[in-house]
């Protein structure tokens, strides 16, 4: 049976290398897996006062996460951490108290950056935040990808030098979803 994966990209940039990576990963997936991009750019800044009456964009994001079998979070690294927009989305999805959409949701984290450690610190920070929310996260293999021209091709596919690793990573994530579906 097919899987539905929500993809949340942490960058709001129209030229985001992480959005390009997310689209390239979609191309590697089997035909029975569907993906839905969860757009976070229109979320208001999280404010506890809004928990009782969340914005429509917050309701939409929570519904998309709820409807998915798992979430793939694709994050850049800004100042050795995750982007503010992504943290804001994580906060919204965890609220209000007692309605934490991250709890028992299956997920995986990946990301790229031009730096040599490929968003490693951002991924680790995001893992800490989501672990605290009770998200069931793929713990390995880690995918710290330095963005170079060879990572993705001009047509948006994964480059030859990274294809085997990223195919293996995606296959392990999808198997992890299957293994943990009963727990979620």
VOFIDREN-922270 format. One record per atom (N, C-alpha, C): residue number from 1; atom name; x, y, z. Coordinates in Angstrom, 1 decimal, m for minus. Layout:
<pts>
PT  num  atome    east   north      up
PT  NUM     CA       X       Y       Z
...
</pts>
This chain:
<pts>
PT  num  atome    east   north      up
PT    1      N     0.8    m1.2     0.0
PT    1     CA     0.0     0.0     0.0
PT    1      C     0.9     1.2     0.0
PT    2      N     0.5     2.3    m0.7
PT    2     CA     1.2     3.5    m0.8
PT    2      C     1.3     4.3     0.5
PT    3      N     2.3     5.1     0.5
PT    3     CA     2.5     6.0     1.7
PT    3      C     2.3     7.5     1.2
PT    4      N     1.9     8.3     2.2
PT    4     CA     1.8     9.7     2.0
PT    4      C     2.8    10.4     2.9
PT    5      N     3.7    11.1     2.3
PT    5     CA     4.8    11.8     3.0
PT    5      C     4.6    13.3     2.8
PT    6      N     4.5    14.0     4.0
PT    6     CA     4.5    15.5     3.9
PT    6      C     6.0    15.9     3.9
PT    7      N     6.2    16.9     3.1
PT    7     CA     7.6    17.5     3.1
PT    7      C     7.5    19.0     3.6
PT    8      N     8.3    19.2     4.6
PT    8     CA     8.4    20.6     5.1
PT    8      C     9.8    21.1     4.9
PT    9      N     9.9    22.1     4.0
PT    9     CA    11.3    22.7     3.7
PT    9      C    11.4    23.9     4.6
PT   10      N    12.6    24.0     5.3
PT   10     CA    12.8    25.1     6.2
PT   10      C    13.1    26.4     5.6
PT   11      N    13.5    26.5     4.4
PT   11     CA    13.9    27.7     3.7
PT   11      C    12.7    28.3     3.0
PT   12      N    12.5    29.6     3.1
PT   12     CA    11.5    30.4     2.4
PT   12      C    12.0    30.9     1.1
PT   13      N    13.3    30.8     0.8
PT   13     CA    13.9    31.3    m0.4
PT   13      C    13.3    30.7    m1.7
PT   14      N    13.0    31.5    m2.7
PT   14     CA    12.6    31.0    m4.0
PT   14      C    13.7    30.2    m4.7
PT   15      N    14.9    30.4    m4.3
PT   15     CA    16.1    29.8    m4.9
PT   15      C    16.7    28.7    m3.9
PT   16      N    15.9    28.2    m3.0
PT   16     CA    16.3    27.3    m1.9
PT   16      C    16.9    26.1    m2.5
PT   17      N    18.2    25.8    m2.1
PT   17     CA    18.8    24.5    m2.5
PT   17      C    18.2    23.4    m1.7
PT   18      N    17.6    23.6    m0.6
PT   18     CA    16.9    22.5     0.1
PT   18      C    15.6    22.2    m0.5
PT   19      N    14.9    23.1    m1.1
PT   19     CA    13.7    22.8    m1.8
PT   19      C    14.0    22.0    m3.1
PT   20      N    15.1    22.4    m3.7
PT   20     CA    15.6    21.6    m4.9
PT   20      C    15.9    20.2    m4.5
PT   21      N    16.6    20.0    m3.3
PT   21     CA    16.9    18.7    m2.8
PT   21      C    15.7    17.9    m2.6
PT   22      N    14.7    18.5    m1.9
PT   22     CA    13.4    17.9    m1.6
PT   22      C    12.7    17.4    m2.9
PT   23      N    12.7    18.2    m3.9
PT   23     CA    12.1    17.8    m5.2
PT   23      C    12.9    16.7    m5.9
PT   24      N    14.2    16.7    m5.7
PT   24     CA    15.1    15.6    m6.3
PT   24      C    14.8    14.3    m5.5
PT   25      N    14.6    14.3    m4.2
PT   25     CA    14.3    13.1    m3.5
PT   25      C    13.0    12.5    m3.9
PT   26      N    12.0    13.4    m4.2
PT   26     CA    10.7    12.9    m4.7
PT   26      C    10.9    12.0    m5.9
PT   27      N    11.8    12.5    m6.8
PT   27     CA    12.0    11.7    m8.1
PT   27      C    12.6    10.3    m7.8
PT   28      N    13.2    10.1    m6.7
PT   28     CA    13.9     8.8    m6.3
PT   28      C    12.9     7.9    m5.7
PT   29      N    11.7     8.3    m5.4
PT   29     CA    10.7     7.5    m4.6
PT   29      C    10.0     6.5    m5.6
PT   30      N     9.5     5.4    m5.0
PT   30     CA     8.7     4.5    m5.8
PT   30      C     7.3     5.2    m6.2
PT   31      N     6.7     4.7    m7.2
PT   31     CA     5.5     5.3    m7.7
PT   31      C     4.3     5.3    m6.7
PT   32      N     4.3     4.3    m5.7
PT   32     CA     3.2     4.3    m4.8
PT   32      C     3.4     5.2    m3.6
PT   33      N     4.4     6.0    m3.6
PT   33     CA     4.6     7.0    m2.5
PT   33      C     4.2     8.4    m3.1
PT   34      N     3.3     9.0    m2.3
PT   34     CA     2.9    10.4    m2.7
PT   34      C     3.5    11.4    m1.7
PT   35      N     3.7    12.6    m2.2
PT   35     CA     4.3    13.6    m1.4
PT   35      C     3.5    14.9    m1.5
PT   36      N     3.4    15.6    m0.4
PT   36     CA     2.7    16.9    m0.4
PT   36      C     3.6    17.9     0.4
PT   37      N     3.9    18.9    m0.3
PT   37     CA     4.8    20.0     0.3
PT   37      C     3.9    20.8     1.2
PT   38      N     4.4    21.0     2.4
PT   38     CA     3.7    21.8     3.5
PT   38      C     4.4    23.2     3.5
PT   39      N     3.7    24.2     3.0
PT   39     CA     4.2    25.5     2.9
PT   39      C     4.1    26.2     4.3
PT   40      N     5.2    26.8     4.7
PT   40     CA     5.2    27.4     6.1
PT   40      C     5.4    28.9     6.0
PT   41      N     5.6    29.5     4.9
PT   41     CA     5.9    30.9     4.7
PT   41      C     4.7    31.9     5.2
PT   42      N     3.5    31.4     5.2
PT   42     CA     2.4    32.2     5.5
PT   42      C     1.9    32.1     7.0
PT   43      N     2.7    31.3     7.8
PT   43     CA     2.3    31.2     9.2
PT   43      C     2.7    32.4    10.0
PT   44      N     1.8    32.9    10.8
PT   44     CA     2.1    34.0    11.7
PT   44      C     3.1    33.6    12.7
PT   45      N     3.8    34.5    13.3
PT   45     CA     4.7    34.2    14.4
PT   45      C     3.9    33.5    15.5
PT   46      N     4.5    32.4    16.1
PT   46     CA     3.7    31.7    17.1
PT   46      C     3.5    32.6    18.3
PT   47      N     2.3    32.6    18.8
PT   47     CA     1.9    33.3    20.0
PT   47      C     0.9    32.5    20.8
PT   48      N     1.2    32.2    22.0
PT   48     CA     0.4    31.4    22.9
PT   48      C    m1.0    31.9    22.9
PT   49      N    m1.2    33.2    22.8
PT   49     CA    m2.5    33.8    22.9
PT   49      C    m3.4    33.4    21.7
PT   50      N    m2.8    32.9    20.7
PT   50     CA    m3.6    32.5    19.5
PT   50      C    m4.0    31.0    19.5
PT   51      N    m3.6    30.2    20.5
PT   51     CA    m3.8    28.8    20.6
PT   51      C    m5.3    28.5    20.5
PT   52      N    m6.2    29.3    21.1
PT   52     CA    m7.6    29.0    21.1
PT   52      C    m8.3    29.3    19.8
PT   53      N    m7.6    30.1    19.0
PT   53     CA    m8.2    30.5    17.7
PT   53      C    m7.1    30.6    16.7
PT   54      N    m6.5    29.5    16.2
PT   54     CA    m5.4    29.5    15.3
PT   54      C    m5.8    30.1    13.9
PT   55      N    m4.8    30.6    13.3
PT   55     CA    m5.0    31.1    11.9
PT   55      C    m5.3    30.0    10.9
PT   56      N    m5.9    30.3     9.8
PT   56     CA    m6.2    29.2     8.8
PT   56      C    m5.0    28.5     8.3
PT   57      N    m3.9    29.3     8.2
PT   57     CA    m2.6    28.7     7.7
PT   57      C    m2.1    27.7     8.7
PT   58      N    m2.3    27.9    10.0
PT   58     CA    m1.9    27.0    11.0
PT   58      C    m2.7    25.7    11.0
PT   59      N    m4.0    25.9    10.8
PT   59     CA    m5.0    24.7    10.7
PT   59      C    m4.6    23.9     9.5
PT   60      N    m4.2    24.6     8.4
PT   60     CA    m3.9    23.8     7.2
PT   60      C    m2.6    23.0     7.4
PT   61      N    m1.6    23.6     8.0
PT   61     CA    m0.3    22.9     8.2
PT   61      C    m0.5    21.7     9.1
PT   62      N    m1.3    21.9    10.2
PT   62     CA    m1.5    20.8    11.1
PT   62      C    m2.3    19.7    10.4
PT   63      N    m3.3    20.1     9.6
PT   63     CA    m4.1    19.1     8.9
PT   63      C    m3.2    18.3     7.9
PT   64      N    m2.3    19.0     7.2
PT   64     CA    m1.4    18.3     6.3
PT   64      C    m0.5    17.3     7.0
PT   65      N     0.0    17.7     8.1
PT   65     CA     0.9    16.8     8.9
PT   65      C     0.1    15.6     9.4
PT   66      N    m1.1    15.9    10.0
PT   66     CA    m2.0    14.8    10.5
PT   66      C    m2.3    13.8     9.4
PT   67      N    m2.6    14.3     8.2
PT   67     CA    m3.0    13.4     7.1
PT   67      C    m1.9    12.5     6.5
PT   68      N    m0.6    12.9     6.8
PT   68     CA     0.5    12.2     6.3
PT   68      C     0.9    11.0     7.1
PT   69      N     1.5    10.0     6.5
PT   69     CA     2.0     8.8     7.2
PT   69      C     3.3     9.2     7.9
PT   70      N     4.0    10.2     7.3
PT   70     CA     5.3    10.6     7.9
PT   70      C     5.6    12.0     7.3
PT   71      N     6.6    12.6     8.0
PT   71     CA     7.1    14.0     7.6
PT   71      C     8.6    13.9     7.3
PT   72      N     8.9    14.5     6.1
PT   72     CA    10.3    14.7     5.8
PT   72      C    10.6    16.1     5.9
PT   73      N    11.5    16.5     6.9
PT   73     CA    11.9    17.8     7.1
PT   73      C    13.3    18.1     6.4
PT   74      N    13.3    19.1     5.6
PT   74     CA    14.5    19.4     4.8
PT   74      C    14.9    20.8     5.2
PT   75      N    16.1    20.9     5.9
PT   75     CA    16.5    22.1     6.5
PT   75      C    17.8    22.6     6.0
PT   76      N    17.9    23.9     5.8
PT   76     CA    19.2    24.6     5.6
PT   76      C    19.8    24.8     7.0
PT   77      N    21.0    25.4     7.1
PT   77     CA    21.6    25.8     8.3
PT   77      C    21.8    27.3     8.3
PT   78      N    21.2    28.0     9.2
PT   78     CA    21.4    29.4     9.4
PT   78      C    22.0    29.6    10.8
PT   79      N    23.2    30.2    10.8
PT   79     CA    23.9    30.5    12.0
PT   79      C    24.0    29.3    13.0
PT   80      N    24.3    28.2    12.4
PT   80     CA    24.5    26.9    13.1
PT   80      C    23.2    26.4    13.8
PT   81      N    22.1    26.7    13.2
PT   81     CA    20.8    26.3    13.7
PT   81      C    19.8    26.2    12.6
PT   82      N    18.5    26.0    13.0
PT   82     CA    17.5    25.9    12.0
PT   82      C    16.9    27.3    11.7
PT   83      N    16.4    27.5    10.5
PT   83     CA    15.8    28.8    10.2
PT   83      C    14.6    29.1    11.2
PT   84      N    14.4    30.4    11.4
PT   84     CA    13.3    30.8    12.3
PT   84      C    11.9    30.4    11.7
PT   85      N    11.8    30.4    10.4
PT   85     CA    10.5    30.0     9.8
PT   85      C    10.2    28.5    10.2
PT   86      N    11.2    27.7    10.2
PT   86     CA    11.0    26.2    10.5
PT   86      C    10.7    26.1    11.9
PT   87      N    11.4    26.7    12.8
PT   87     CA    11.1    26.6    14.3
PT   87      C     9.7    27.1    14.5
PT   88      N     9.3    28.2    13.9
PT   88     CA     8.0    28.7    14.0
PT   88      C     6.9    27.7    13.7
PT   89      N     7.2    27.0    12.5
PT   89     CA     6.2    25.9    12.1
PT   89      C     6.2    24.8    13.1
PT   90      N     7.4    24.4    13.6
PT   90     CA     7.4    23.3    14.6
PT   90      C     6.6    23.7    15.8
PT   91      N     6.8    24.9    16.2
PT   91     CA     6.0    25.4    17.4
PT   91      C     4.5    25.4    17.2
PT   92      N     4.1    25.9    16.1
PT   92     CA     2.6    25.9    15.7
PT   92      C     2.1    24.4    15.7
PT   93      N     2.8    23.5    15.1
PT   93     CA     2.3    22.1    15.0
PT   93      C     2.3    21.4    16.3
PT   94      N     3.1    21.9    17.3
PT   94     CA     3.1    21.3    18.6
PT   94      C     2.0    21.8    19.5
PT   95      N     1.2    22.8    19.1
PT   95     CA     0.3    23.5    20.0
PT   95      C    m1.2    23.3    19.4
PT   96      N    m2.2    23.5    20.2
PT   96     CA    m2.2    23.9    21.6
PT   96      C    m1.8    22.7    22.5
PT   97      N    m1.6    23.0    23.7
PT   97     CA    m1.3    21.9    24.7
PT   97      C    m2.3    20.8    24.6
PT   98      N    m1.9    19.6    24.5
PT   98     CA    m2.8    18.5    24.4
PT   98      C    m3.1    18.1    22.9
PT   99      N    m2.7    18.9    22.0
PT   99     CA    m2.9    18.7    20.6
PT   99      C    m1.6    18.8    19.8
PT  100      N    m0.6    18.1    20.2
PT  100     CA     0.7    18.1    19.6
PT  100      C     0.7    17.1    18.4
PT  101      N     0.7    17.7    17.2
PT  101     CA     0.7    16.9    16.0
PT  101      C     2.0    16.1    15.8
PT  102      N     3.1    16.6    16.4
PT  102     CA     4.4    15.9    16.3
PT  102      C     4.4    14.6    17.1
PT  103      N     3.6    14.5    18.1
PT  103     CA     3.7    13.3    19.0
PT  103      C     3.3    12.1    18.2
PT  104      N     4.3    11.1    18.3
PT  104     CA     4.1     9.8    17.6
PT  104      C     4.1    10.0    16.0
PT  105      N     4.4    11.1    15.5
PT  105     CA     4.5    11.2    14.0
PT  105      C     5.9    10.7    13.6
PT  106      N     5.9     9.9    12.6
PT  106     CA     7.1     9.4    12.0
PT  106      C     7.8    10.5    11.2
PT  107      N     9.1    10.6    11.3
PT  107     CA     9.8    11.7    10.5
PT  107      C    11.2    11.4    10.2
PT  108      N    11.8    12.2     9.4
PT  108     CA    13.2    12.1     9.0
PT  108      C    13.7    13.5     8.7
PT  109      N    14.9    13.8     9.0
PT  109     CA    15.6    15.1     8.7
PT  109      C    16.7    14.9     7.8
PT  110      N    16.8    15.8     6.8
PT  110     CA    17.9    15.9     5.9
PT  110      C    18.1    17.4     5.5
PT  111      N    19.2    17.7     5.0
PT  111     CA    19.4    19.1     4.6
PT  111      C    20.8    19.2     3.9
PT  112      N    20.9    20.4     3.3
PT  112     CA    22.2    20.7     2.6
PT  112      C    22.5    22.1     2.9
PT  113      N    23.8    22.4     2.8
PT  113     CA    24.3    23.8     2.8
PT  113      C    25.6    23.8     2.1
PT  114      N    26.1    25.0     1.7
PT  114     CA    27.3    25.1     1.0
PT  114      C    28.5    24.7     1.9
PT  115      N    28.4    24.8     3.2
PT  115     CA    29.5    24.5     4.1
PT  115      C    29.9    23.1     4.1
PT  116      N    31.1    22.8     4.6
PT  116     CA    31.6    21.5     4.6
PT  116      C    30.9    20.4     5.4
PT  117      N    30.1    20.9     6.4
PT  117     CA    29.4    19.9     7.3
PT  117      C    27.9    19.8     6.9
PT  118      N    27.5    20.4     5.8
PT  118     CA    26.2    20.1     5.2
PT  118      C    25.0    20.2     6.1
PT  119      N    24.8    21.2     6.8
PT  119     CA    23.7    21.5     7.7
PT  119      C    23.6    20.5     8.9
PT  120      N    24.8    19.9     9.3
PT  120     CA    24.8    19.0    10.4
PT  120      C    24.3    19.6    11.7
PT  121      N    24.7    20.8    12.0
PT  121     CA    24.3    21.4    13.3
PT  121      C    22.8    21.7    13.3
PT  122      N    22.3    22.2    12.2
PT  122     CA    20.9    22.4    12.1
PT  122      C    20.1    21.1    12.2
PT  123      N    20.5    20.1    11.6
PT  123     CA    19.8    18.8    11.6
PT  123      C    19.8    18.3    13.1
PT  124      N    20.9    18.4    13.7
PT  124     CA    21.0    17.9    15.1
PT  124      C    20.1    18.8    16.1
PT  125      N    20.1    20.1    15.8
PT  125     CA    19.2    20.9    16.6
PT  125      C    17.8    20.6    16.4
PT  126      N    17.4    20.4    15.1
PT  126     CA    16.0    20.1    14.8
PT  126      C    15.6    18.7    15.4
PT  127      N    16.6    17.8    15.4
PT  127     CA    16.3    16.5    16.0
PT  127      C    16.1    16.6    17.5
PT  128      N    16.8    17.5    18.2
PT  128     CA    16.6    17.7    19.6
PT  128      C    15.2    18.2    19.9
PT  129      N    14.8    19.2    19.1
PT  129     CA    13.5    19.8    19.2
PT  129      C    12.4    18.8    19.0
PT  130      N    12.5    18.0    17.9
PT  130     CA    11.4    17.1    17.6
PT  130      C    11.4    15.9    18.5
PT  131      N    12.6    15.5    19.0
PT  131     CA    12.6    14.4    20.0
PT  131      C    11.8    14.8    21.2
PT  132      N    12.0    16.1    21.6
PT  132     CA    11.3    16.6    22.8
PT  132      C     9.8    16.6    22.6
PT  133      N     9.3    16.6    21.3
PT  133     CA     7.9    16.6    21.0
PT  133      C     7.3    15.2    20.9
PT  134      N     8.2    14.2    20.9
PT  134     CA     7.7    12.8    20.8
PT  134      C     7.7    12.3    19.4
PT  135      N     8.3    13.0    18.5
PT  135     CA     8.4    12.5    17.1
PT  135      C     9.2    11.3    17.0
PT  136      N     8.8    10.3    16.2
PT  136     CA     9.5     9.1    16.0
PT  136      C    10.5     9.3    14.8
PT  137      N    11.7     9.6    15.0
PT  137     CA    12.7    10.0    14.0
PT  137      C    13.6     8.9    13.5
PT  138      N    13.8     8.9    12.2
PT  138     CA    14.9     8.1    11.7
PT  138      C    16.2     8.5    12.3
PT  139      N    16.9     7.6    12.9
PT  139     CA    18.2     8.0    13.6
PT  139      C    19.4     7.8    12.8
PT  140      N    19.3     7.2    11.7
PT  140     CA    20.5     7.0    10.8
PT  140      C    20.1     6.2     9.6
PT  141      N    20.8     6.4     8.6
PT  141     CA    22.1     7.1     8.5
PT  141      C    21.8     8.6     8.4
PT  142      N    22.8     9.4     8.9
PT  142     CA    22.7    10.8     8.8
PT  142      C    23.0    11.2     7.4
PT  143      N    22.4    12.3     7.0
PT  143     CA    22.6    12.8     5.6
PT  143      C    23.0    14.3     5.7
PT  144      N    24.3    14.5     5.9
PT  144     CA    24.9    15.8     6.0
PT  144      C    25.5    16.1     4.6
PT  145      N    24.8    16.9     3.8
PT  145     CA    25.1    17.0     2.4
PT  145      C    25.7    18.4     2.1
PT  146      N    27.0    18.5     1.7
PT  146     CA    27.5    19.7     1.2
PT  146      C    27.0    20.0    m0.1
PT  147      N    26.4    21.2    m0.3
PT  147     CA    25.8    21.5    m1.6
PT  147      C    26.9    21.9    m2.6
PT  148      N    27.0    21.2    m3.6
PT  148     CA    28.0    21.5    m4.7
PT  148      C    27.2    21.4    m6.0
PT  149      N    27.8    21.9    m7.1
PT  149     CA    27.1    21.7    m8.4
PT  149      C    26.8    20.3    m8.8
PT  150      N    27.6    19.4    m8.2
PT  150     CA    27.4    17.9    m8.5
PT  150      C    26.3    17.3    m7.8
PT  151      N    25.8    17.9    m6.7
PT  151     CA    24.7    17.3    m5.9
PT  151      C    23.4    17.1    m6.7
PT  152      N    23.1    18.1    m7.4
PT  152     CA    21.8    18.1    m8.2
PT  152      C    22.2    18.5    m9.7
PT  153      N    21.5    17.8   m10.6
PT  153     CA    21.7    18.1   m12.0
PT  153      C    20.9    19.3   m12.5
PT  154      N    21.1    19.8   m13.7
PT  154     CA    20.4    20.9   m14.2
PT  154      C    18.9    20.6   m14.3
PT  155      N    18.5    19.4   m14.5
PT  155     CA    17.0    19.0   m14.6
PT  155      C    16.4    18.8   m13.2
PT  156      N    17.2    19.0   m12.1
PT  156     CA    16.7    18.8   m10.8
PT  156      C    16.7    17.4   m10.2
PT  157      N    17.5    16.6   m10.9
PT  157     CA    17.6    15.2   m10.3
PT  157      C    18.9    15.1    m9.4
PT  158      N    19.0    14.1    m8.7
PT  158     CA    20.2    13.9    m7.9
PT  158      C    21.3    13.5    m8.8
PT  159      N    22.5    14.2    m8.5
PT  159     CA    23.7    13.9    m9.3
PT  159      C    24.2    12.5    m9.2
PT  160      N    24.9    12.1   m10.1
PT  160     CA    25.4    10.7   m10.2
PT  160      C    26.3    10.4    m8.9
PT  161      N    27.1    11.3    m8.5
PT  161     CA    27.9    11.0    m7.3
PT  161      C    27.2    10.8    m6.0
PT  162      N    26.0    11.3    m5.9
PT  162     CA    25.2    11.3    m4.7
PT  162      C    24.0    10.3    m4.8
PT  163      N    23.7     9.8    m6.0
PT  163     CA    22.5     9.1    m6.2
PT  163      C    22.4     7.8    m5.4
PT  164      N    23.5     7.0    m5.3
PT  164     CA    23.4     5.7    m4.6
PT  164      C    23.2     6.0    m3.1
PT  165      N    23.9     7.0    m2.5
PT  165     CA    23.7     7.3    m1.1
PT  165      C    22.3     7.8    m0.8
PT  166      N    21.8     8.8    m1.6
PT  166     CA    20.5     9.3    m1.4
PT  166      C    19.4     8.3    m1.6
PT  167      N    19.6     7.5    m2.6
PT  167     CA    18.6     6.4    m2.9
PT  167      C    18.5     5.5    m1.7
PT  168      N    19.6     5.1    m1.2
PT  168     CA    19.7     4.2     0.0
PT  168      C    19.1     4.9     1.2
PT  169      N    19.4     6.2     1.4
PT  169     CA    18.8     7.0     2.5
PT  169      C    17.3     7.0     2.4
PT  170      N    16.8     7.3     1.3
PT  170     CA    15.3     7.4     1.1
PT  170      C    14.7     6.0     1.3
PT  171      N    15.3     5.0     0.8
PT  171     CA    14.8     3.6     0.9
PT  171      C    14.7     3.3     2.4
PT  172      N    15.7     3.6     3.2
PT  172     CA    15.7     3.4     4.6
PT  172      C    14.6     4.2     5.3
PT  173      N    14.4     5.4     4.9
PT  173     CA    13.4     6.2     5.5
PT  173      C    12.0     5.6     5.2
PT  174      N    11.8     5.2     4.0
PT  174     CA    10.5     4.6     3.7
PT  174      C    10.3     3.3     4.4
PT  175      N    11.3     2.5     4.6
PT  175     CA    11.2     1.2     5.3
PT  175      C    11.0     1.5     6.8
PT  176      N    11.6     2.6     7.3
PT  176     CA    11.4     3.1     8.7
PT  176      C     9.9     3.5     8.9
PT  177      N     9.3     4.1     7.9
PT  177     CA     7.9     4.5     8.0
PT  177      C     7.1     3.2     8.1
PT  178      N     7.3     2.2     7.2
PT  178     CA     6.6     0.9     7.3
PT  178      C     6.7     0.3     8.7
PT  179      N     8.0     0.2     9.2
PT  179     CA     8.2    m0.5    10.4
PT  179      C     7.6     0.2    11.6
PT  180      N     7.5     1.5    11.6
PT  180     CA     6.9     2.3    12.7
PT  180      C     5.5     2.7    12.6
PT  181      N     4.8     2.3    11.4
PT  181     CA     3.5     2.8    11.2
PT  181      C     2.5     2.3    12.3
PT  182      N     2.7     1.1    12.8
PT  182     CA     1.8     0.6    13.9
PT  182      C     2.0     1.3    15.2
PT  183      N     3.2     1.9    15.4
PT  183     CA     3.5     2.7    16.6
PT  183      C     2.9     4.1    16.6
PT  184      N     2.8     4.6    15.4
PT  184     CA     2.4     6.0    15.3
PT  184      C     0.9     6.2    15.6
</pts>
